[in-house]
């Protein structure tokens, strides 16, 4: 396998040596590099995204980007997007819908999803997975993590069904959608507090369940550690667990499961 490498980091990202984008990640892992936005400046995020798209990555995802930084990224995108262009700010899901022009003159959108804190450079793809990825979350307070998972899964080419506010405190709400959860190829279960949702879902469905503990809860939840330990100790078979608040990681795993057949051979 041949890898696309630059001679030095200064040849990347507009001559700045702050990043070495991985242009061959899609060839190795089935999905291109994703930018972790927390701790990076707007200038760095926009430059890395531009570099990846110039190298042929059709779309780029940036996670953990707050609204203020997203506004700055949108303003910069018209200057650094492949082919240049001018940006216009918009609403959630369309912060800068005309923020750049591609090499062939087409629009390279830059969209921000505030609840999930995601920036998407380029168009969302049509679903090409084997089935549906279900995202279930226990309560409304878990929505930021659940939406990070749902939108990441859509970015990775999956049809996503959302089942929100189905926590075990009102278990009838979960049982009402049990048949739809059973029809999914993979289920992402997002919960804080005591984290019981993942175990209950794991006992209802045959598909793999990816559990996401969230930092939602009172003092003894220890910022999500209680939910994490509960999920790790689940007696339901087929439950795997990602890190606290890691909706992105859960979606990536669910997407890999949902593309197993389509990517064989």
Buried (B, 14 or more C-beta within 10 A) or exposed (E): EEEEEEEEBEEBBBEBEBBBBBBBBBEEEBBBBBBEBEEBBBBBBBBBBBBBBBBEBBBBBBBBBEEEBBBBBBBBBBBBBBBEBEBEBBEEBBBBBBBBBBEEEEBBBBBBBBBBBBBBBBEBEEBEBBBBBBBBBBBEBBBBBBBBBBBBBBBBBBBBBBBBBBBBEEEEBBEEBBEEBBEBBBBBBBBBBBBBBBBBBBBBBEBBBBBBBBBBBEEEBBBBBBBBBBBBEBEBEBBBBBEBBBBBBBBBBBBBBBBEEEEEE
